[in-house]
């Protein structure tokens, strides 16, 4: 294996990792914001309320399991 092949192999590996990182970052952002580029203040507030509701539901389920034992 000569030097050019080695450099090409390293460049391909780094490029693939960078692309995968960017795709994963974009997919995660889209999942959080519903596919839009940025969430409006009303959407952020709704998401915060949803997270709080999920947290309360989890706590209630935990409590119900504890009482049911």
C-alpha angles and dihedrals in degrees: 000000000000128000095263092054090049092051092047091050092051092045092051091049093049092045092051091049092048092049092048091048091051093047092049091048091050093047091050092050092048090050091052097045100036095252096304123120094241134004120241119234091258091052091048091051091048091049090050090051090048091052090050091050091050090049091052091048091052091049091049091049091049091050092047091052091048092050092045093059 
